[in-house]
Amino acid sequence: MSSGLALLLALIAVGGLYSATAPESTAQDSGLSVEAMAGQEIYENGCITCHGRNLQGVEDQGPSLIGVGEAAVYFQVGTGRMPLAQNEAQAQRKTPAYDDAEVNQLMAYIQANGGGPTLPDEGDLREGELAEGGELFRLNCASCHNFAGRGGALSGGKNAPALTESTDLDIYTAMLSGPQNMPVFGDNQLTPEQKRSIINYVQTLKETADPGGAGIGRAGPVPEGLVIWVVGITVCLVVCVWVGSRA
């Protein structure tokens, strides 16, 4: 009995000594901030299956996240496109799975591993020139997103989404990260000022009323011509029937 008690006391003493002298695992030791460490936990619980333990990606599951930066995380996770419920051709916008604090933590973790495009500095993202924004949008964006930002179909079951629900920061981070089939518009392609001009144009376009009547999707002369043709033919037929009945 005494030998057993002595062994127990010895084990307790060794354990206490180790606890007092062993180095603690801290954010400083790992090279990550506290926020990034919290983001790592989120990543390992919700993202690791598709994007890999070291963010290197998993074949036929998800791409590498090394170097995508916090801008890509904000766009994909902040708009609810990620995490995906199932593999599909197009990641659809939905209610985000994480709150703002968790998105910020995940952004910090991804940014700490490979860097990449960051969120813009604080300030008004609509401070660009409206006319310049319209010209740049028609040149770089309208071929996929439609001249009115209403979206359009692409090949392979994909689509360029409508911009009707997009916030200023959604649009800015999409240009920086190039999600899905969208090309990346780095600062060498479009300067920050030009990006702000495009945002100003898109948001102004959404908020502008149609004083001339129904906008018909603002898709240009094709739907307008179709409506005129259908209405015109219908009116002509009605007139012909009425004249015939009178005769």
BELNOR-V251184 format. One record per residue. N is the residue number from 0. RES is the residue in one letter. SS is DSSP state (helix for helix, strand for strand, loop for the rest). PHI is phi in whole degrees, 0 to 359 (* if undefined). Layout:
# BELNOR-V251184
n;res;ss;phi
N;RES;SS;PHI
N;RES;SS;PHI
This chain:
# BELNOR-V251184
n;res;ss;phi
0;M;loop;*
1;S;helix;293
2;S;helix;292
3;G;helix;296
4;L;helix;297
5;A;helix;295
6;L;helix;295
7;L;helix;298
8;L;helix;296
9;A;helix;294
10;L;helix;295
11;I;helix;297
12;A;helix;294
13;V;helix;296
14;G;helix;297
15;G;helix;296
16;L;helix;294
17;Y;helix;293
18;S;helix;298
19;A;helix;283
20;T;helix;253
21;A;loop;291
22;P;loop;291
23;E;loop;274
24;S;loop;276
25;T;loop;239
26;A;helix;299
27;Q;helix;294
28;D;helix;296
29;S;helix;278
30;G;loop;81
31;L;loop;251
32;S;loop;286
33;V;helix;300
34;E;helix;295
35;A;helix;293
36;M;helix;295
37;A;helix;295
38;G;helix;294
39;Q;helix;298
40;E;helix;295
41;I;helix;298
42;Y;helix;300
43;E;helix;291
44;N;helix;271
45;G;helix;238
46;C;loop;234
47;I;helix;295
48;T;helix;300
49;C;helix;265
50;H;helix;252
51;G;loop;87
52;R;loop;296
53;N;loop;251
54;L;loop;65
55;Q;loop;276
56;G;loop;90
57;V;strand;231
58;E;loop;303
59;D;loop;64
60;Q;loop;238
61;G;strand;196
62;P;loop;282
63;S;loop;295
64;L;loop;252
65;I;loop;286
66;G;loop;90
67;V;loop;284
68;G;helix;78
69;E;helix;290
70;A;helix;297
71;A;helix;294
72;V;helix;296
73;Y;helix;300
74;F;helix;295
75;Q;helix;285
76;V;helix;274
77;G;helix;293
78;T;loop;260
79;G;loop;80
80;R;loop;292
81;M;loop;239
82;P;loop;284
83;L;loop;286
84;A;loop;286
85;Q;loop;202
86;N;loop;291
87;E;loop;210
88;A;loop;296
89;Q;loop;229
90;A;loop;279
91;Q;loop;267
92;R;loop;292
93;K;loop;206
94;T;loop;298
95;P;loop;300
96;A;loop;279
97;Y;loop;237
98;D;loop;279
99;D;helix;301
100;A;helix;296
101;E;helix;291
102;V;helix;297
103;N;helix;297
104;Q;helix;293
105;L;helix;293
106;M;helix;299
107;A;helix;297
108;Y;helix;291
109;I;helix;294
110;Q;helix;295
111;A;helix;287
112;N;loop;244
113;G;loop;108
114;G;loop;66
115;G;loop;127
116;P;loop;301
117;T;loop;253
118;L;loop;292
119;P;loop;294
120;D;loop;297
121;E;loop;303
122;G;loop;151
123;D;loop;284
124;L;loop;277
125;R;loop;247
126;E;loop;277
127;G;loop;284
128;E;loop;283
129;L;helix;295
130;A;helix;297
131;E;helix;296
132;G;helix;298
133;G;helix;297
134;E;helix;296
135;L;helix;293
136;F;helix;295
137;R;helix;295
138;L;helix;282
139;N;helix;250
140;C;loop;237
141;A;helix;296
142;S;helix;297
143;C;helix;253
144;H;helix;268
145;N;loop;79
146;F;loop;299
147;A;loop;256
148;G;loop;71
149;R;loop;270
150;G;loop;86
151;G;strand;190
152;A;strand;281
153;L;loop;238
154;S;loop;283
155;G;loop;68
156;G;loop;77
157;K;loop;264
158;N;strand;207
159;A;strand;271
160;P;loop;293
161;A;loop;294
162;L;loop;262
163;T;loop;294
164;E;loop;258
165;S;loop;284
166;T;loop;277
167;D;helix;303
168;L;helix;288
169;D;helix;302
170;I;helix;294
171;Y;helix;296
172;T;helix;289
173;A;helix;295
174;M;helix;295
175;L;helix;285
176;S;helix;257
177;G;loop;62
178;P;loop;288
179;Q;loop;53
180;N;loop;273
181;M;loop;286
182;P;loop;288
183;V;loop;278
184;F;loop;252
185;G;loop;291
186;D;loop;293
187;N;loop;282
188;Q;loop;274
189;L;loop;228
190;T;loop;293
191;P;helix;306
192;E;helix;294
193;Q;helix;291
194;K;helix;299
195;R;helix;295
196;S;helix;295
197;I;helix;297
198;I;helix;299
199;N;helix;301
200;Y;helix;295
201;V;helix;298
202;Q;helix;289
203;T;helix;294
204;L;helix;298
205;K;helix;293
206;E;helix;269
207;T;loop;277
208;A;loop;282
209;D;loop;247
210;P;loop;294
211;G;loop;275
212;G;loop;128
213;A;loop;294
214;G;loop;283
215;I;helix;50
216;G;helix;78
217;R;helix;50
218;A;loop;265
219;G;loop;99
220;P;helix;287
221;V;helix;295
222;P;helix;294
223;E;helix;296
224;G;helix;297
225;L;helix;296
226;V;helix;297
227;I;helix;299
228;W;helix;297
229;V;helix;296
230;V;helix;296
231;G;helix;297
232;I;helix;297
233;T;helix;298
234;V;helix;297
235;C;helix;299
236;L;helix;295
237;V;helix;299
238;V;helix;297
239;C;helix;298
240;V;helix;297
241;W;helix;295
242;V;helix;297
243;G;helix;297
244;S;helix;293
245;R;helix;289
246;A;loop;288
